[in-house]
Amino acid sequence: MSLEEKSLNSSKKEKKLLYKQEKKLEKQLEKQRIQEEKNNARQQEEKNKQEILNQRIGFNEPQSDHEAYRVELKHVHQIYDKIALHFDSTRYKAWPIVENFLNKQTVGSMGVDVGCGNGKYLGINNDIYTIGSDICNNFTLICNDKHHEALVADGLLLPYKSDLFEYAISIAVIHHFATFQRRVDAIKEMLRVLKPGGVILVTSWATTQEWKGKNYENQDVMVPWLFQNQFNMDNNNSSSSSSSSNDNNRDIDINNENKKNEKENNDTDTPKKTESIQKSGTKYEVFHRYYHLFEQGEFESIVGEISNAEIIENNLDHDNYYCFIKKTSSTIV
Amino acid sequence: MKVLTHNMMACTKKQCMGKGFPLGVECTESITLEQEFNYEFVKNIIPKLDWKGIQLIGEKLAITIPPFTEESLLDQEFLKSLYHLLCNVKIITGSLICPNCQRVYPIEKGIPNMLLREDEIYQDVRE
């Protein structure tokens, strides 16, 4: 091969290389463009989703734990603090699944009720020791009036030592946490205080709500509470709660009882600020509570995130999911 | 707050995990309940008790419990006085203090308030 041929050859090679590089660059640019388009579409989709969510529940999906904390404070805790006494007058019959779970614990077993509300489950079995906690001060006052053990605490920061209790219950509470991670953290925190082998019973509202004759289309919803002003705790002394709560003569079926108040409202999708309505001569103030309704498989996803837990049983009963979760090994801090 | 509840409690701060107990106790008002002695109950909770915590709160309430020994389980008087302290003495007003971070939690109307303030939970967040 002559020198000329050689240089010709190498310049050909260079050209080829250059061509290849160009092509590569083009491809990269194209890739970038597609990615950008995808990103834009995703952003737009996210924005639309947020807008829909905002219209429906009155606020955007929380983007951080702190934001979620504030959503829960405003749309859950403050509402319950306001309606606590009225809520108490409608919640008195124990759910058999919870009752059985508490009754089968051995004498001297100790446990916690996280989000104990009006303390409906704190006096079920006197041979065991259940400490109730709620983030709403007014609920703990009601529990105390009924001579139950209760304290004010955040479900994500329980004031107990680790690896100590035999059982935990959290009834219709986990659906008030505003992000998936916080729902996982709530279960983790309950597991932390349990002994290995200890069991949690946790329940949540389901998206299927047969009592309403319809299913919720969305998981994140605002559920109205029709508040009667006679239950205002700001004017009343909390000790008056006993008058309404001890009325055990009314024998109301559990699924009716649980939804007695909400049942009258079908407009769950119209949220936001306090409003008043008149119904059969009685004036009600309407308060909206945030709920994340559970879908099939949701407890499995949550427990799937936790290494030292397993689901023993998970089922639907009266439009509520109930899930028994066992702690398989000690908490690693 | 009953004495038995205190025995299970700890500071809620993450930094105090494993170190925030037994909580120090200040008591300005307490009441005595009259629940009947339950032998099975007290026998079964004994393995879960923290005797350091019982000593600490007993001193504050001026109720002394003799040290726990192997024979204590057969000692009816011991078990009765232990049950009485754990389940029949209730603090109405006072406070709980973390031995690790010194955070003070108030007890009012018989209820300890263990809730942290927003800035205690999200101290790193700047907005």
HADDOCK unambig.tbl for C-alpha pairs under 7 A between the chains (distance, minus, plus):
assign (segid A and resid 107 and name CA) (segid B and resid 40 and name CA) 6.53 0.50 0.50
assign (segid A and resid 107 and name CA) (segid B and resid 41 and name CA) 5.47 0.50 0.50
assign (segid A and resid 108 and name CA) (segid B and resid 40 and name CA) 6.98 0.50 0.50
assign (segid A and resid 108 and name CA) (segid B and resid 41 and name CA) 4.24 0.50 0.50
assign (segid A and resid 108 and name CA) (segid B and resid 42 and name CA) 6.67 0.50 0.50
assign (segid A and resid 108 and name CA) (segid B and resid 44 and name CA) 5.04 0.50 0.50
assign (segid A and resid 108 and name CA) (segid B and resid 45 and name CA) 5.37 0.50 0.50
assign (segid A and resid 127 and name CA) (segid B and resid 41 and name CA) 6.43 0.50 0.50
assign (segid A and resid 149 and name CA) (segid B and resid 1 and name CA) 6.53 0.50 0.50
assign (segid A and resid 150 and name CA) (segid B and resid 111 and name CA) 6.49 0.50 0.50
assign (segid A and resid 151 and name CA) (segid B and resid 111 and name CA) 5.23 0.50 0.50
assign (segid A and resid 151 and name CA) (segid B and resid 112 and name CA) 5.23 0.50 0.50
assign (segid A and resid 151 and name CA) (segid B and resid 113 and name CA) 6.11 0.50 0.50
assign (segid A and resid 152 and name CA) (segid B and resid 112 and name CA) 6.36 0.50 0.50
assign (segid A and resid 152 and name CA) (segid B and resid 113 and name CA) 4.71 0.50 0.50
assign (segid A and resid 152 and name CA) (segid B and resid 114 and name CA) 5.57 0.50 0.50
assign (segid A and resid 152 and name CA) (segid B and resid 115 and name CA) 6.18 0.50 0.50
assign (segid A and resid 153 and name CA) (segid B and resid 113 and name CA) 6.68 0.50 0.50
assign (segid A and resid 153 and name CA) (segid B and resid 114 and name CA) 5.01 0.50 0.50
assign (segid A and resid 153 and name CA) (segid B and resid 115 and name CA) 4.82 0.50 0.50
assign (segid A and resid 154 and name CA) (segid B and resid 115 and name CA) 6.01 0.50 0.50
assign (segid A and resid 157 and name CA) (segid B and resid 12 and name CA) 5.51 0.50 0.50
assign (segid A and resid 158 and name CA) (segid B and resid 12 and name CA) 6.01 0.50 0.50
assign (segid A and resid 159 and name CA) (segid B and resid 9 and name CA) 5.46 0.50 0.50
assign (segid A and resid 159 and name CA) (segid B and resid 10 and name CA) 5.09 0.50 0.50
assign (segid A and resid 159 and name CA) (segid B and resid 11 and name CA) 5.63 0.50 0.50
assign (segid A and resid 159 and name CA) (segid B and resid 12 and name CA) 4.76 0.50 0.50
assign (segid A and resid 159 and name CA) (segid B and resid 114 and name CA) 6.59 0.50 0.50
assign (segid A and resid 160 and name CA) (segid B and resid 8 and name CA) 5.70 0.50 0.50
assign (segid A and resid 160 and name CA) (segid B and resid 9 and name CA) 4.10 0.50 0.50
assign (segid A and resid 160 and name CA) (segid B and resid 10 and name CA) 4.78 0.50 0.50
assign (segid A and resid 161 and name CA) (segid B and resid 8 and name CA) 6.10 0.50 0.50
assign (segid A and resid 161 and name CA) (segid B and resid 9 and name CA) 5.74 0.50 0.50
assign (segid A and resid 161 and name CA) (segid B and resid 10 and name CA) 5.36 0.50 0.50
